Amino acid sequence: MSTEEFDERFDADEDVTPVLDLPAARRPGLEQRRVNVDFPAWMVEKLDREAKRLGVTRQSVIKVWIAERLGHRGGTAA
């Protein structure tokens, strides 16, 4: 299917999901990359307390706080 045909079908509210390769779909700019960061013990303890209070993981707290500091909105911070 050409991109023009795809666009026409999409614009006509036709279901285009059968022609999509959803498992291979990626959101540009939101690919995951692993980084290692060493924190002092007191900081990890405070992160863990905040994560427990919020009912989320330590990683989620870190990602949301960093995203907020960098001014990023939208996407998946956690």
Buried (B, 14 or more C-beta within 10 A) or exposed (E): EEEEEBEEBEEEEEEBEEEEEEEEEEEEEEEEEEEEEEEEEEEEEEBEEBBEEEEBBBEBBBBBEEBEEEEEEEEEBE
